[in-house]
Amino acid sequence: MVFGLAPAVCCQTTNINHTLSKQNFGSCGNCQLIYTLINNILGKQFSPTSQDKQPGIIMSSILVIDQGTHASRAMLFSGDGQVLAQAEQTIALQRRSPEEIEQDPAEILASVQQVIQRLPQNLLRQAQHCCLTSQRSTVLAWHAQTGKALSPALSWQDRRSLHDLQQFHPLNSRIRAITGLPLSPHYGAGKFRWLLQHCPPVQQALEDGQLHLGMLVSYLLHHLLEQPRHLIDHSNAHRSLLFDLHRLDWSAELCQLFAIPQHCLPECLPMQYDYGQLKDYGIPITTVCGDQSAALFAQGPISSGVAHINIGTGAFILAPCEAPITETDLLCGIALSDQHQHGYLLEGTVNGAGAALSWAQQQFPVEQLFQHLPGWLANTDTVPLFVNTIGGLGSPWWKDGGPAHFTDDCPLSTPQRYVAIVESVVFLLQHNLEQMQQQLDIQHIQVGGGLSKLDGLCQKLADLSALPVQRPRQTEATARGAAWLAAGRPQHWFSQAMPTTFTPHQQPGLQQRYRNFIDVIRDLP
């Protein structure tokens, strides 16, 4: 079963999502007419492709604004899915304590504006669609009239509300039934409570009737739209722990439970919607979504039986499901929504993927780490266990787990340490996959994200899961999925992309280390 909404229709119905291409030329009367007009104007034969740069011919492009944990990026894609230009700027992540992790909203916004400005302006002016995607579960407060941030951006990794939320544990089943999420400090409700209780500017703005609370994407929309509005898409709203997964709107019951003023929250809208125009450029913003929601569509339409894994700062495993599944220790959320229909997904989350390697770099620095990892993964036979509790244990445990550590008391080499960390990510993903397979029939795995470039990681995942693992030639998942959605889900983007496939092999040693790892994790606090 192909899962997702209907693809963009042909240009015979005058849909601008249709791309002029050699393939369409032979089958579409409108394309033939357009080509004839172009040929008459230029006085020569013309067959447009993504590589053609004929003077005076404007080929449509798609702008993707991707605001992530460590960097903001802007990318331009051609009408056939090729990257035309990109710009990136890193942003700081401030760790004030093991639980308190913040970012500067002004720095994030400035970085987004700057990467857009650094794109070739002649190509940018040709963009007909824009998608804004951002890190989920990062929240802040800002002034409704001025747009000025009233708080830091509390990162999705921030867990400062852990103890405050313990009072709501008796209602965990009810919360999950409404939201598809467990009670967790990673989500928005606890962070909103903390801001309302501890941040005087937030309290003053509430008293003045000028408080906006929202996920990071809502703050960005406020400043990026020509006409500022307080908006949020379904996929980001879902991570607030205040969103009714069934009604696709805020839950008055949960807003009251957590003492969050509902009138301060943004208006909930579908992921694919006419959000308005990008300030200073007039480009329609047609898609807004969370980063992992975009990554789910990195290879086009999603199908049942496929688990999609995106491995970046965290690692996320997602698979489509036909209806909400709330009786599980995994997450249930929105896969895609427009004004007419929507679909659901089941999700597992690993907090310490790239974040675990960043932790290791602070403890055991290695220059040019990613040049060494492939060889270490291929040639290191004796591997210890790394108890990967970086950022706390995500699904299906949902607990702190204590400090990260190696279980082996013997001296360890640098390769052993780093291979153990990579294996811990694979082990956490495998346990989530096993939980997912209790609900869904998973036949193979697709991977993307920065760490998926490691062949050794992909092979270990295939060996452990006993499933084929496919990695596309373009491992960038979030921006490509976002561009595909904004372009109207064109079918031809992925017709010639042959992935690399990792075939499973028997690895008894890896299997035994996995069993030992799970035994250790189960006993953690």
LINQUI-V856890 format. One record per residue. N is the residue number from 1. RES is the residue in one letter. PSI is psi as a letter, one per 30 degrees, with the letter a starting at -180 (NA if undefined). Layout:
# LINQUI-V856890
n:N res:RES psi:PSI
n:N res:RES psi:PSI
This chain:
# LINQUI-V856890
n:1 res:M psi:k
n:2 res:V psi:k
n:3 res:F psi:k
n:4 res:G psi:a
n:5 res:L psi:l
n:6 res:A psi:k
n:7 res:P psi:l
n:8 res:A psi:k
n:9 res:V psi:l
n:10 res:C psi:l
n:11 res:C psi:f
n:12 res:Q psi:f
n:13 res:T psi:g
n:14 res:T psi:h
n:15 res:N psi:k
n:16 res:I psi:f
n:17 res:N psi:f
n:18 res:H psi:k
n:19 res:T psi:k
n:20 res:L psi:k
n:21 res:S psi:l
n:22 res:K psi:e
n:23 res:Q psi:e
n:24 res:N psi:f
n:25 res:F psi:e
n:26 res:G psi:f
n:27 res:S psi:f
n:28 res:C psi:j
n:29 res:G psi:e
n:30 res:N psi:e
n:31 res:C psi:e
n:32 res:Q psi:e
n:33 res:L psi:e
n:34 res:I psi:e
n:35 res:Y psi:e
n:36 res:T psi:e
n:37 res:L psi:e
n:38 res:I psi:e
n:39 res:N psi:e
n:40 res:N psi:e
n:41 res:I psi:e
n:42 res:L psi:f
n:43 res:G psi:g
n:44 res:K psi:l
n:45 res:Q psi:k
n:46 res:F psi:k
n:47 res:S psi:j
n:48 res:P psi:k
n:49 res:T psi:l
n:50 res:S psi:f
n:51 res:Q psi:f
n:52 res:D psi:k
n:53 res:K psi:h
n:54 res:Q psi:k
n:55 res:P psi:k
n:56 res:G psi:f
n:57 res:I psi:j
n:58 res:I psi:j
n:59 res:M psi:k
n:60 res:S psi:k
n:61 res:S psi:l
n:62 res:I psi:k
n:63 res:L psi:k
n:64 res:V psi:k
n:65 res:I psi:j
n:66 res:D psi:j
n:67 res:Q psi:j
n:68 res:G psi:a
n:69 res:T psi:e
n:70 res:H psi:f
n:71 res:A psi:l
n:72 res:S psi:k
n:73 res:R psi:k
n:74 res:A psi:k
n:75 res:M psi:k
n:76 res:L psi:k
n:77 res:F psi:k
n:78 res:S psi:l
n:79 res:G psi:f
n:80 res:D psi:g
n:81 res:G psi:g
n:82 res:Q psi:k
n:83 res:V psi:k
n:84 res:L psi:e
n:85 res:A psi:l
n:86 res:Q psi:l
n:87 res:A psi:k
n:88 res:E psi:k
n:89 res:Q psi:k
n:90 res:T psi:l
n:91 res:I psi:l
n:92 res:A psi:l
n:93 res:L psi:j
n:94 res:Q psi:k
n:95 res:R psi:j
n:96 res:R psi:f
n:97 res:S psi:l
n:98 res:P psi:f
n:99 res:E psi:f
n:100 res:E psi:j
n:101 res:I psi:k
n:102 res:E psi:l
n:103 res:Q psi:l
n:104 res:D psi:j
n:105 res:P psi:e
n:106 res:A psi:e
n:107 res:E psi:e
n:108 res:I psi:e
n:109 res:L psi:e
n:110 res:A psi:e
n:111 res:S psi:e
n:112 res:V psi:e
n:113 res:Q psi:e
n:114 res:Q psi:e
n:115 res:V psi:e
n:116 res:I psi:e
n:117 res:Q psi:f
n:118 res:R psi:f
n:119 res:L psi:l
n:120 res:P psi:j
n:121 res:Q psi:e
n:122 res:N psi:e
n:123 res:L psi:e
n:124 res:L psi:e
n:125 res:R psi:f
n:126 res:Q psi:f
n:127 res:A psi:k
n:128 res:Q psi:f
n:129 res:H psi:l
n:130 res:C psi:k
n:131 res:C psi:k
n:132 res:L psi:k
n:133 res:T psi:k
n:134 res:S psi:l
n:135 res:Q psi:k
n:136 res:R psi:l
n:137 res:S psi:g
n:138 res:T psi:k
n:139 res:V psi:l
n:140 res:L psi:l
n:141 res:A psi:k
n:142 res:W psi:l
n:143 res:H psi:k
n:144 res:A psi:e
n:145 res:Q psi:e
n:146 res:T psi:f
n:147 res:G psi:g
n:148 res:K psi:k
n:149 res:A psi:k
n:150 res:L psi:f
n:151 res:S psi:l
n:152 res:P psi:l
n:153 res:A psi:j
n:154 res:L psi:j
n:155 res:S psi:l
n:156 res:W psi:f
n:157 res:Q psi:f
n:158 res:D psi:k
n:159 res:R psi:g
n:160 res:R psi:f
n:161 res:S psi:g
n:162 res:L psi:e
n:163 res:H psi:e
n:164 res:D psi:e
n:165 res:L psi:f
n:166 res:Q psi:f
n:167 res:Q psi:f
n:168 res:F psi:g
n:169 res:H psi:e
n:170 res:P psi:f
n:171 res:L psi:g
n:172 res:N psi:e
n:173 res:S psi:e
n:174 res:R psi:e
n:175 res:I psi:e
n:176 res:R psi:e
n:177 res:A psi:e
n:178 res:I psi:e
n:179 res:T psi:f
n:180 res:G psi:g
n:181 res:L psi:l
n:182 res:P psi:l
n:183 res:L psi:j
n:184 res:S psi:k
n:185 res:P psi:f
n:186 res:H psi:f
n:187 res:Y psi:l
n:188 res:G psi:e
n:189 res:A psi:e
n:190 res:G psi:e
n:191 res:K psi:e
n:192 res:F psi:e
n:193 res:R psi:e
n:194 res:W psi:e
n:195 res:L psi:e
n:196 res:L psi:f
n:197 res:Q psi:f
n:198 res:H psi:f
n:199 res:C psi:j
n:200 res:P psi:e
n:201 res:P psi:e
n:202 res:V psi:e
n:203 res:Q psi:e
n:204 res:Q psi:e
n:205 res:A psi:e
n:206 res:L psi:e
n:207 res:E psi:e
n:208 res:D psi:f
n:209 res:G psi:g
n:210 res:Q psi:g
n:211 res:L psi:k
n:212 res:H psi:k
n:213 res:L psi:k
n:214 res:G psi:l
n:215 res:M psi:l
n:216 res:L psi:e
n:217 res:V psi:e
n:218 res:S psi:e
n:219 res:Y psi:e
n:220 res:L psi:e
n:221 res:L psi:e
n:222 res:H psi:e
n:223 res:H psi:f
n:224 res:L psi:f
n:225 res:L psi:k
n:226 res:E psi:e
n:227 res:Q psi:j
n:228 res:P psi:k
n:229 res:R psi:l
n:230 res:H psi:j
n:231 res:L psi:l
n:232 res:I psi:k
n:233 res:D psi:l
n:234 res:H psi:e
n:235 res:S psi:e
n:236 res:N psi:e
n:237 res:A psi:e
n:238 res:H psi:e
n:239 res:R psi:g
n:240 res:S psi:f
n:241 res:L psi:g
n:242 res:L psi:g
n:243 res:F psi:k
n:244 res:D psi:j
n:245 res:L psi:f
n:246 res:H psi:e
n:247 res:R psi:f
n:248 res:L psi:h
n:249 res:D psi:l
n:250 res:W psi:k
n:251 res:S psi:j
n:252 res:A psi:e
n:253 res:E psi:e
n:254 res:L psi:e
n:255 res:C psi:e
n:256 res:Q psi:e
n:257 res:L psi:e
n:258 res:F psi:g
n:259 res:A psi:h
n:260 res:I psi:j
n:261 res:P psi:j
n:262 res:Q psi:e
n:263 res:H psi:f
n:264 res:C psi:f
n:265 res:L psi:l
n:266 res:P psi:l
n:267 res:E psi:k
n:268 res:C psi:k
n:269 res:L psi:l
n:270 res:P psi:l
n:271 res:M psi:e
n:272 res:Q psi:j
n:273 res:Y psi:l
n:274 res:D psi:j
n:275 res:Y psi:f
n:276 res:G psi:a
n:277 res:Q psi:k
n:278 res:L psi:k
n:279 res:K psi:k
n:280 res:D psi:f
n:281 res:Y psi:f
n:282 res:G psi:g
n:283 res:I psi:k
n:284 res:P psi:k
n:285 res:I psi:j
n:286 res:T psi:f
n:287 res:T psi:k
n:288 res:V psi:k
n:289 res:C psi:l
n:290 res:G psi:l
n:291 res:D psi:e
n:292 res:Q psi:f
n:293 res:S psi:e
n:294 res:A psi:e
n:295 res:A psi:f
n:296 res:L psi:f
n:297 res:F psi:g
n:298 res:A psi:f
n:299 res:Q psi:g
n:300 res:G psi:a
n:301 res:P psi:k
n:302 res:I psi:k
n:303 res:S psi:l
n:304 res:S psi:k
n:305 res:G psi:f
n:306 res:V psi:k
n:307 res:A psi:k
n:308 res:H psi:k
n:309 res:I psi:k
n:310 res:N psi:k
n:311 res:I psi:j
n:312 res:G psi:b
n:313 res:T psi:e
n:314 res:G psi:l
n:315 res:A psi:k
n:316 res:F psi:k
n:317 res:I psi:k
n:318 res:L psi:k
n:319 res:A psi:k
n:320 res:P psi:k
n:321 res:C psi:l
n:322 res:E psi:f
n:323 res:A psi:l
n:324 res:P psi:k
n:325 res:I psi:j
n:326 res:T psi:f
n:327 res:E psi:i
n:328 res:T psi:l
n:329 res:D psi:g
n:330 res:L psi:a
n:331 res:L psi:k
n:332 res:C psi:k
n:333 res:G psi:a
n:334 res:I psi:k
n:335 res:A psi:e
n:336 res:L psi:k
n:337 res:S psi:k
n:338 res:D psi:a
n:339 res:Q psi:f
n:340 res:H psi:e
n:341 res:Q psi:l
n:342 res:H psi:l
n:343 res:G psi:l
n:344 res:Y psi:l
n:345 res:L psi:l
n:346 res:L psi:k
n:347 res:E psi:k
n:348 res:G psi:k
n:349 res:T psi:k
n:350 res:V psi:j
n:351 res:N psi:e
n:352 res:G psi:i
n:353 res:A psi:c
n:354 res:G psi:e
n:355 res:A psi:e
n:356 res:A psi:e
n:357 res:L psi:e
n:358 res:S psi:e
n:359 res:W psi:e
n:360 res:A psi:e
n:361 res:Q psi:e
n:362 res:Q psi:e
n:363 res:Q psi:e
n:364 res:F psi:i
n:365 res:P psi:k
n:366 res:V psi:k
n:367 res:E psi:k
n:368 res:Q psi:h
n:369 res:L psi:e
n:370 res:F psi:f
n:371 res:Q psi:f
n:372 res:H psi:e
n:373 res:L psi:e
n:374 res:P psi:e
n:375 res:G psi:e
n:376 res:W psi:e
n:377 res:L psi:e
n:378 res:A psi:f
n:379 res:N psi:f
n:380 res:T psi:j
n:381 res:D psi:e
n:382 res:T psi:j
n:383 res:V psi:k
n:384 res:P psi:a
n:385 res:L psi:k
n:386 res:F psi:j
n:387 res:V psi:j
n:388 res:N psi:i
n:389 res:T psi:g
n:390 res:I psi:k
n:391 res:G psi:g
n:392 res:G psi:l
n:393 res:L psi:k
n:394 res:G psi:b
n:395 res:S psi:l
n:396 res:P psi:g
n:397 res:W psi:e
n:398 res:W psi:h
n:399 res:K psi:l
n:400 res:D psi:e
n:401 res:G psi:f
n:402 res:G psi:a
n:403 res:P psi:k
n:404 res:A psi:k
n:405 res:H psi:l
n:406 res:F psi:k
n:407 res:T psi:f
n:408 res:D psi:k
n:409 res:D psi:f
n:410 res:C psi:l
n:411 res:P psi:k
n:412 res:L psi:k
n:413 res:S psi:l
n:414 res:T psi:e
n:415 res:P psi:e
n:416 res:Q psi:e
n:417 res:R psi:e
n:418 res:Y psi:e
n:419 res:V psi:e
n:420 res:A psi:e
n:421 res:I psi:e
n:422 res:V psi:e
n:423 res:E psi:e
n:424 res:S psi:e
n:425 res:V psi:e
n:426 res:V psi:e
n:427 res:F psi:e
n:428 res:L psi:e
n:429 res:L psi:e
n:430 res:Q psi:e
n:431 res:H psi:e
n:432 res:N psi:e
n:433 res:L psi:e
n:434 res:E psi:e
n:435 res:Q psi:e
n:436 res:M psi:e
n:437 res:Q psi:f
n:438 res:Q psi:f
n:439 res:Q psi:e
n:440 res:L psi:l
n:441 res:D psi:j
n:442 res:I psi:k
n:443 res:Q psi:e
n:444 res:H psi:l
n:445 res:I psi:k
n:446 res:Q psi:k
n:447 res:V psi:l
n:448 res:G psi:a
n:449 res:G psi:l
n:450 res:G psi:e
n:451 res:L psi:f
n:452 res:S psi:f
n:453 res:K psi:f
n:454 res:L psi:j
n:455 res:D psi:e
n:456 res:G psi:e
n:457 res:L psi:e
n:458 res:C psi:e
n:459 res:Q psi:e
n:460 res:K psi:e
n:461 res:L psi:e
n:462 res:A psi:e
n:463 res:D psi:e
n:464 res:L psi:e
n:465 res:S psi:f
n:466 res:A psi:g
n:467 res:L psi:k
n:468 res:P psi:k
n:469 res:V psi:k
n:470 res:Q psi:k
n:471 res:R psi:k
n:472 res:P psi:l
n:473 res:R psi:e
n:474 res:Q psi:j
n:475 res:T psi:f
n:476 res:E psi:j
n:477 res:A psi:e
n:478 res:T psi:e
n:479 res:A psi:e
n:480 res:R psi:e
n:481 res:G psi:e
n:482 res:A psi:e
n:483 res:A psi:e
n:484 res:W psi:e
n:485 res:L psi:e
n:486 res:A psi:e
n:487 res:A psi:f
n:488 res:G psi:g
n:489 res:R psi:h
n:490 res:P psi:k
n:491 res:Q psi:f
n:492 res:H psi:f
n:493 res:W psi:e
n:494 res:F psi:g
n:495 res:S psi:f
n:496 res:Q psi:g
n:497 res:A psi:j
n:498 res:M psi:j
n:499 res:P psi:l
n:500 res:T psi:k
n:501 res:T psi:k
n:502 res:F psi:j
n:503 res:T psi:k
n:504 res:P psi:k
n:505 res:H psi:l
n:506 res:Q psi:k
n:507 res:Q psi:i
n:508 res:P psi:e
n:509 res:G psi:e
n:510 res:L psi:e
n:511 res:Q psi:e
n:512 res:Q psi:e
n:513 res:R psi:e
n:514 res:Y psi:e
n:515 res:R psi:e
n:516 res:N psi:e
n:517 res:F psi:e
n:518 res:I psi:e
n:519 res:D psi:e
n:520 res:V psi:e
n:521 res:I psi:e
n:522 res:R psi:e
n:523 res:D psi:f
n:524 res:L psi:l
n:525 res:P psi:NA
